[in-house]
Amino acid sequence: MQASMTSSFPLLHPVPADRAGVPSAAAAAARCAGTMAFSFDSSTLLQGQKAVTISHNGSVYRLQATKLGKLILTK
């Protein structure tokens, strides 16, 4: 028999904060939606490459790092 885990309190998710301790707008929006977005460092996605492709809903996108350290996502 499994124990039921019910509570009258809502499930709270931590909200990541920036260096000043202020929650980011995206993190706050995710919390309001009841979900928490995953966070990845760009080096994890790029794995030493200048660009990678990402498949999403049948479309292919290109994520590219610029010389100035910015990211560009194109379809």
Buried (B, 14 or more C-beta within 10 A) or exposed (E): EEEEEEEEEEEEEEBBEEEEEEBEEEBBEBBEEEEEEEEEEEEEEBEEEEEBEEEEEEEEEEBBBEEEEEEEEEE
